[in-house]
Amino acid sequence: MSTEILTTYDVDPQSVVVAGGPTTVYNAGATYGSHPAIVGGVIGGTLGTINSLWINARFKVTVGAGNTLTVSIKYGASLQVDLTFQAIAGVTNEALIVEAFLSALGSASVQVLHAYGAAGTAAANWNGFPNNRAGGTEDSASDQPLIITLTGNGTKEHVTVVKVGAPLALTPPEATRPLTMLYSIGPLVRFPHSLFKDIRVYAELRHNLDYMGPGVITFTRASTSTATWNDGASHAVAVNQPRFEYSGGASLGLLFNSGAGESLSFPSASGLGGANTLYWKENNVWRTTFGGANPNPFTAGVWTGNNSIHIADILQFGKVLNAAEHAIVSKIWA
């Protein structure tokens, strides 16, 4: 199954319209300082029953020692999470980043909203990194307002909302997939919009073969095998089924061994194997084709790279990145 980016909307500081939803409204809502709320509808129309929203909001904040900032994310009338950041030391114009995942989970009326945040370039400035989760019964078959509010003194740098397809099968080892995907895909939406819009392929390869890109991934193996799942036990894996493995509860990715008769193929339309800049992980170590640092592991979409390794987080852009763009990706993603 292909997980496709359905719609991307980059909420510009002066933007007044979110496609397919209500008009954006700016609202003062501060206890000290001032920052307008960002209010808009679910992009591209309704959320539906199988789709999800990835939300990334970045602010620059100023706060005195011992004071707090709160970021609230609200969907519809009642589904809301609040993330409160407390400053240990006073900070001026320091980064605050919030990621959120909203899913219909196969229902027309039930959503789950999970958000987490990170603040500051120096962890010692802040008392923890909050996260929060809420469940609600908002109608996902009709437009609902999405409201992001910073209560405190700050300025909005960037807000990106991405509507994606969300597979529903959560059989082992996918039981923790929605939350794990949140942390996995989170760095993607930290890219500036100029880079984010050029992403052509993203394959997590940690829980199943879903990916963002054209067509579907094909995996074959003529024999049965075993894999270590997130419960720490070895499980039987059927013919032609991939082996997603864990160690100590941490995801390793897709175990691949062509010597065991395995093959991993992406559609040729993905462009994997071409000249465009590619990033990926082998045994959770980052690699890239940028500047010829590593040879391309794909040939016309087929994995022909290293063998007997765990593969994960394949990320390809639709162009050859320049040095400045590579530096941004390396800082955020690698």
N, C-alpha and C positions, 0 to 999 in steps of 0.2 A: 504494500500500500504506500502511496506517495503522500507525504505530508507537505502540502503546498502553502506558501505564503499567499494568502488570498488578497489582502489589502495592507498597505503600509501607509501610515499618515504621520508626518512629522509636524508637530504642532508648533508653528512659528510664533514668536512672541507677540506679533500683531495680528495673528490669524483670527478670523471671526466665523469661519464656517468649517464644520467637520462633515465630510461627504457622507450622505445617507443618514444623518442624524440632526438633532436640533442645532440651532445657531449657538455658537460659542458665546458665553457671557462672562465678563470679567467682574469680579466681586472682591471688595476689600474684606478681609477676614483675619485680622491680626490682633494678637493680644499685646504685642510690642513690635514696633516696626510695621511694615506693610508689604503684603504680596498678594496680587490678584489670584483668585481661584481660576482653575482651568476647567471649563464645563463644556461637554460635548456629547454627542450621541455615539453609540457603537458604530465604528466606521464600516462603510460598505453596507449599511442596513442593519438587519437583525443579527444577533449572535447565533441563533439557531440551536440545534440540539447536539451537534458534534464538533462545534468549533470552539476555539479558545482565543483569548486576548493576551498578548504579552505587552506589558506596560513598562516603560523606562522613563523616569523623571530625574533630571539633574538640576541642582540648584547651587548657587553660591550663597553661603549664609554667614551672618555675623551674630555672635551671641556671647554674652558675658559669662564668666565662670559661675557654675552652679545653676544656670538657667537652662531652659528646655526649648526645643523646637518640636513641633508635631506635624507629620505629613499624614493626611487622611485620604484614602481612596474609597470612593463610594460608587456602587453600581445600582441603578434603580432607586427605589424609595428606602430600602432597608439594609441592603448588603454593604457592609462597611468595615474596613480595618483602619486602625490608627497606629502609627509608628512614632514613638516618642524618643527623641535623642536628647541626652543630658550632657552638657559640656562640663568637663572637669576644669579645663583651663579656658580662658576667653579666647575666641577665635575671630578672625576677620577675613571675610571673603574666602571661606574654606569650602571645599567640595562636599556636597551631600547627594548621595545617589540612592534611589529607591527603585526596586524591581518588583513587579507583581504579575501574577498569573491568575486569570479568571477563566473557568471552564464550565460549560453546560453539562458535561459528564453524561451525555446521552439522554437528557431529559429536557422537556420544553419549559420547565418551571423551576429547576433546581440548579444552583451554581455554587461553586466553591471558589473563594478568593483567598489567595495566599500572597503575602508580601513580605519583603525583607529589605533592610537598608544598611548602608555603610556610610560613614561620615568621616571626612578629614583625611589628610595625608599623613597625619601622625595619630596613631591609635590612642596614644596617651592623652589626647585632648578630649576623648569621649568616653562615657561610661557605658560600654557595650554597644552591640549592633543589633537593633531590635528586629523581631520578626513576629508576624501575627497571621492568624488564619480565621476565616469566618465562613459559615454556610448560610444560604438563604433560599428564598423561594420567589425569585423575580422571574417574570415572564421573558424567556429568552427568544420567543417567537415574534416579539415586537421591539421597536426601538426603545432603549432605556438610556437615560443620561449617565455618562461616566464623568465623575467629578474628582479632581485632584486638587487638594488645597494644602498649602504650606502656611501654618500658623507660626509666625515668627518673623524675623528680619532677614530677608533674603531676596535674591533675584533669580528668575527662571532662566536657565541656560538652554535646556533642551528637553523636549518631551516627545517620545516616539511611541506610537501604539501600533501593534502588528496583529492582524487577524489571521489565524492559521487554522488548518484542519487538525483535529485532535483524535487520533485513533482511540477506540473504546476498549479493545481487548487488553485486560490487565491481569492476565494469567502469569504465574511465576516464569521468569524472574522479573516481571514487569510490575509487581505489586506496588513499588514505590516510584513508578515511572513519572507521574505528573510532577511531583516535587523534585525529582532528580533532573528532569528536563528543564525545570525552572532555573536551577543553578547552572546547568550546562549551557543553555541558550542565552542566559542572562548577559554574558559579555558581548554577544552579537549586537544587542540594541544599545550598547554603549558607544558603538562606532558613530562618528559624525554621519549625518545623513548622506553626504557625498560618497562615503564608502559603503554604507549600509545598502543603498540602492543598487550597488554593483555586485552584491553577493549573488552568485548563480547556483551554487550547490552547498548545502550543509547536510552532512550525514553524521548523526551522533554515534550510531553503531554500538550502543551500550545496552540496549534492551530489545530491539527488534530492527527490522530492515526498513522502517519508514524513513523517508528523507525528504528534504526540501529540494526539489528539482524535477525535471521531466521524467515521466515513466516510472518504472519500478526497478529495484535492485534484484538481481538474480544470484542466489547462492545454491551451490550443489555440492553434494558429497554422497558417494555411492553406498557408504556403510553407516551403521549406527556408531555412536560415540558417547562420551560423557563430558560433563562440564560442571565446574564448581560455581554454584549460585550464591546469592547474597545471604542464604542461611548457613553457609559454610560447608554444606554437604555436597557430595558428588551425585549428579542426577543423570539419568540416561537421556540421550538426545537422539531423536529419530533420524532416519535417512533424509538427506537434503535439508536438515534443520541447522541453523547457525548455532555456535557455542558462545554465548555471552557470559563472561566469567567475572568473578569477584575474588578479592583477597582481603581478609580482615574487615569485610563489610564495604570495602571500596571497589568501585567499578574498574575493571581492567580493559573492557572493550570486547571486541570480536576476536576470538582466537582463530587464527587462519594458518593452515598448513597445506600447501599444495601437494606435499609428499603424501598426505593422507587422502589424496584424491579430491581436495576441495577447490572450488573456483568461486570467485567473487567478481560480478560484472555489473556495471552501471550502463544505462542506455548510452549509445554513442552521442545522442543529443545533449548529454550532460557536458560534453566538451572535456571530460577528464582525460588527461594524456596530452592535451594541447599545450600551447605556450603560456596561457594565462596563469597568474600566480596562484599557487596551491599551498595550503597548510594542512597538516594532519599530525596525529600522534601514533607513535609506535612504542608499546609498553609504557604509555603515559609520558613519553618524552616528545617534545615538539620538534617537528621537522618542517622544512619549507623548500620550495623550488626557487625562492627569490634569490637572484644573483648567482644562481647555480650552486647554492649551498648543498642541495641534495638532488640526485636524479629523480625525475618524475616516476612515481611507482605505478602509474597507469599507462596502458597502451590501448588507445581507442576505447576507453571505458573499463577495460579489464585490468584487475590488479596483477601486476607482474613484478612487484617490488619484493621487499624482504619477506622471508618465510619463517614459519613457526614463531609468530609474534602476535600480540594483541593490537588491533587496529581500532582507532576511534577518532571522532571529531574531525572529519574531512571537511575542509572549508575552501571553496574555490571562488575567486572573483571573476568577473566577466572581462577582465583586462589584465595587462601586465602592470603591477603597481610600481610607482616610483619610490625613491628612497624615503621621502617624507611620509608617504602612505604606509609603507612597510613598518616604519618606526611606530606609527600609531597602532597598527595591528599587533605588533610585538609587545607593546606596552599593555594593551588591553586584553588581548586574546592569548598570546603565548607567554 
